[in-house]
Amino acid sequence: MRAVPTILHLDMDAFFAAAEQAAKPSLRGKPVVVGGLGPRGVVSTASYEARRFGVHSAMPMAQARRLCPNAAYLVPRFALYREVSGQVMELLGRLSPLVEPLSLDEAFVDLEAGGVADGRRSARRAGEQLRRDILAVTGLSGSVGLAGSKMLAKIGSERAKPDGLVLIEPGTERELLAPLSVRILPGVGPATGEHLRRAGMTTVSHLAGAGEDELVRLLGKAHGASLYRMALGQDDRPVVSERDTKSVSVEDTFDVDLHDRARVRAEVVRLAGRCVERLRDAGRSGRTVVLKVRRYDFSTLTRSETLRGPTDDPEVVREAAGRLLEAVDTTGGVRLLGVGVTGLADFTQEDLFAQAATERAAVLELAAEEAAPGPAAPPEPAADEPPSGTGRRWLAGHDVRHDEYGAGWVQGSGVGRVTVRFEDPYATAPGRVRTFRVDDPALKPSDPLPLVRSAPDGPGEPDGRGEPDGSGRPAGPDGTAPGVEADTGEGPPGRSGEAVTAGAGPEGQVRSSSPASRPKSRSGGGGVGAEIPSP
């Protein structure tokens, strides 16, 4: 425990939803919900406007729609979120060499290690400057907690939300924690919280009063002793700049249970490919392949196979996942599939196993072609594919560019049509709405535009892209600045029939079918510049 509040915790406010509002002028000040839009989708992030209706992270999307039917429901744009997260993490890196990221929008920073703070006043100055810098660089707000420990700094940032700063004075920890729920402490989830509730312990003061021996009896030696120290406000965990990744995995929840065994296997192959992409992006390899199957009755089965050596070969992972699937009964239907790799290493075992797997796949493919009596019939389209002949997938909220109208985003799609609102982050008024055929050749997917326009080269000069407004072409009559052409942006697999219900437009709601996402919970409260004073 430190005697000065030099551990900082930053948490961006409603990050995904706030980024969407910053990118889309027509959604500013309106309820926005980001997540999986299918019947089994869950809320990843809800804007503060949506939270007033009771919508929160991890809520089923169907329930969110009932609570807030007029919100804008959008598919996540991880390419944008990663870009903004990189900008925020760069700012944190300027404060200290010890930055511990927890997710795209959350991190601990050791201000003392960076030499920017050695006491209460300097820590507050650093926190306030960080918030100003984040707003200037990203256009978004973040909440900051300052304390002498990681646990209390995180509690401070939660109390500061939205867009605030809370400094917890060392020495006031027990008074602050005493009335709070036991769920505020690290390591107390729903199961542990319910176990403690049955024992009559619902607040942190109850834990402190129960004593270490009682908590050890209830929860075990390691967990009970740790929880007792936390209840007393004692947390000596250091900020670590490198967190070792133990596994890489991907999973999808399907809107309709999968019964076709061939379809199930195809999904496993697809997930294995995505898993290997993430593995390679992290510069890692792994030797244990894990398959997760959740069946129609919510029973979840996990199977694993350990290879002879670490690998990042997609064929090896696909083949191992396929073998694991053969041992699982999927007769009643499958609602979720996942593929992961554990036992990570920084190198790849280039042995004959991987080579043999690749060669075996090639031989099987050649044999299938030779055995085919004639042209193969086209496969039956999957439930998540667009109408035959279109080949286009328009995800609600994702970026597009039209040859005539410029930059915009998908407001809705269905029955062979896609509705686009043409506006960019720099517009001061909502953009106009146009509807096109889903196969319109003038409409193309696009990369996200930066949320904050870069400064021009000089006063009154263009910024190098053709026009003084920085868009590369004149602004439209509605005040929007058309965007620039870019390659296809990233995003989860889409499907026909996806749409966003935006309160600002006349378009109706169309149910979608994108895989559910796994969000992180958020809570509100707090205010700007708040401080927990000494008693």
C-alpha positions, -999 to +999 in steps of 0.1 A: +000+000+000+013+034-009+011+065+013+004+087-018-023+083-045+000+076-074-018+046-090-041+058-117-070+038-132-085+050-165-119+038-178-133+052-210-169+062-207-193+038-225-165+033-249-180+015-279-213+035-278-194+068-272-172+061-303-203+055-324-219+087-312-187+107-320-186+091-355-223+097-362-237+132-356-273+120-360-268+097-329-253+123-305-275+127-274-296+097-284-297+062-270-271+039-286-267+002-280-237-018-294-236-056-295-249-087-312-281-078-330-295-114-333-322-128-310-295-144-288-272-114-290-261-095-259-254-059-252-217-050-253-220-013-244-249+010-239-247+048-240-257+068-209-289+078-227-298+041-231-289+033-195-316+056-183-341+031-197-324+002-178-302-011-206-268-023-194-239-044-206-243-082-208-281-078-210-298-099-237-304-078-268-341-088-270-346-074-235-328-042-244-351-037-274-381-040-251-368-015-226-355+010-252-372+003-286-361+037-301-324+033-295-299+028-324-288-008-323-253-012-339-229-040-347-194-034-331-167-018-353-136-032-337-113-016-363-123+018-350-122+008-313-087-007-317-075+025-334-089+048-307-076+024-280-041+027-295-042+065-293-053+063-256-026+037-247+000+059-263-010+088-241-008+066-210+027+054-222+039+091-220+030+092-183+048+061-172+067+030-185+044+009-162+010+007-180-012-023-174-040-026-200-070-045-189-090-042-221-093-018-251-107+010-228-093+003-194-058+004-178-037+010-147-008+034-147+020+038-121+025+076-120+054+073-096+074+051-119+070+077-146+082+105-124+051+126-131+036+124-096+050+121-060+020+133-041-016+142-040-014+175-060+009+162-087-012+131-091-044+151-096-026+174-121-015+144-141-050+129-140-067+160-152-042+166-179-047+130-191-084+136-194-079+167-214-054+150-237-077+121-244-105+145-253-083+164-276-069+134-294-099+111-296-129+133-289-140+110-262-142+112-224-126+090-198-130+087-160-100+085-137-095+071-103-064+079-082-054+060-050-026+042-033-037+007-046-051-008-078-083-019-061-091+016-048-081+033-080-106+012-099-133+019-074-124+056-078-129+056-115-162+038-112-174+065-088-161+092-111-183+081-141-191+097-164-163+121-173-149+127-139-119+122-116-120+108-080-089+108-057-091+086-027-069+098+001-047+070+016-058+063+051-096+066+043-099+031+027-118+013+054-143+042+058-149+042+021-153+005+016-174-003+047-209+004+033-202-009-002-214-042-015-191-072-013-193-074-051-171-043-053-141-064-043-119-082-069-126-119-070-162-117-057-185-128-086-221-138-085-215-173-070-192-160-043-215-131-036-245-154-032-224-177-009-215-148+013-251-135+013-264-168+026-238-164+054-252-130+062-224-109+047-236-084+021-213-054+027-175-050+030-179-041+067-195-075+073-164-092+058-140-071+079-160-079+110-162-116+103-125-120+106-100-139+085-107-173+101-144-172+092-137-162+056-111-190+052-137-215+066-163-203+040-141-197+010-109-216+015-075-205+026-062-186-004-095-169-014-106-162+022-073-147+033-071-125+002-107-113+006-101-103+042-071-082+033-092-065+005-120-058+030-094-039+052-084-019+021-051-037+018-040-043-018-003-044-026-006-057-062+019-039-084+012-023-118+027-047-144+034-036-179+033-071-194+004-095-187+011-130-199-016-143-223-026-178-213-050-186-242-064-174-275-100-183-284-131-173-304-167-183-301-200-175-317-236-179-305-261-188-332-296-173-336-310-207-345-297-240-332-276-258-357-288-293-364-270-301-397-237-319-388-220-306-419-229-270-410-216-275-375-183-288-388-181-259-413-185-234-384-158-252-364-135-249-394-143-212-397-137-205-360-105-224-360-093-201-388-102-170-369-085-184-338-053-189-357-055-154-371-056-140-336-028-164-325-005-151-353-015-115-347-002-120-311+030-136-324+023-168-305+018-205-311+001-231-289+001-268-284-034-275-269-065-271-291-098-267-272-133-271-286-163-257-267-199-268-276-230-255-259-260-276-268-297-268-272-303-275-235-276-251-224-253-280-214-217-270-222-190-295-233-153-288-235-129-311-253-091-306-258-062-323-276-026-316-269-003-317-299+033-329-300+046-293-302+034-257-304+019-247-338+002-218-355-006-238-386-043-233-395-047-268-410-033-284-378-057-265-356-087-271-380-080-308-381-076-311-343-108-292-338-125-315-363-113-346-344-126-331-311-160-325-327-163-361-337-164-370-300-193-347-293-230-356-297-248-326-314-280-344-323-303-321-304-288-289-318-260-265-311-264-229-299-227-220-294-194-231-307-159-220-297-123-229-307-093-220-286-056-226-283-038-228-249-003-237-238+011-207-257+047-203-267+067-177-286+079-202-312+064-228-337+074-264-337+081-270-374+078-307-373+064-334-397+031-332-379+021-299-394+036-308-428+016-341-428-016-323-420-012-299-449-003-327-473-032-349-462-057-320-467-043-315-503-046-352-511-082-354-498-092-323-519-076-338-550-093-372-544-127-355-540-123-336-573-113-367-592-142-387-578-168-361-586-190-373-616-196-338-629-201-302-619-210-300-582-244-286-573-242-253-555-243-257-518-274-248-499-269-212-486-264-209-448-288-190-427-265-161-423-258-155-460-273-127-481-298-133-508-285-153-538-268-131-563-260-101-541-228-112-524-230-081-502-233-079-465-243-046-449-238-045-411-259-019-392-236+009-382-206+000-404-189+024-427-196+028-464-187+051-493-208+061-523-193+073-555-216+103-556-227+109-519-194+102-502-189+088-467-218+073-447-229+044-425-255+017-428-287+026-410-306-005-420-308-033-446-333-059-457-355-072-486-327-064-511-323-028-500-298-009-478-304+024-462-274+047-456-271+080-437-244+101-453-224+120-426-190+119-411-176+127-376-168+163-385-204+173-395-223+197-373-257+184-383-273+150-391-267+138-426-292+128-453-306+093-457-306+074-490-317+039-499-300+017-525-301-018-539-278-041-518-258-048-550-254-011-561-219-009-576-215+027-565-218+017-528-187+001-512-176-008-476-151+016-462-126+020-433-137+041-403-128+078-405-108+093-376-130+107-349-109+139-347-098+156-378-060+161-380-048+198-379-043+214-413-008+222-425-012+259-419-038+287-413-062+287-442-044+259-460-057+225-471-045+195-451-031+178-482-062+160-492-077+185-517-100+208-499-097+231-468-123+210-449-099+180-451-124+157-467-109+158-502-141+173-517-165+201-509-190+197-480-225+187-489-256+210-487-265+195-453-232+204-437-217+170-440-182+164-454-180+134-477-153+109-468-125+093-486-123+059-503-107+031-483-104-007-483-130-029-467-132-024-429-131-051-403-161-064-385-179-096-375-196-117-403-228-100-413-260-112-429-289-099-449-317-084-429-296-064-404-307-030-395-305-002-369-334+015-353-324+052-352-346+076-335-336+103-359-348+086-390-380+071-404-366+037-411-382+008-392-365-019-371-354-051-388-342-080-367-307-091-374-286-123-370-251-114-361-232-135-335-234-124-299-205-106-284-190-108-250-191-074-232-176-060-201-199-046-175-202-009-167-217+012-140-225+049-137-223+076-111-198+102-099-190+135-113-163+158-125-134+164-102-149+146-072-127+136-043-131+113-014-118+135+015-102+126+047-126+120+076 
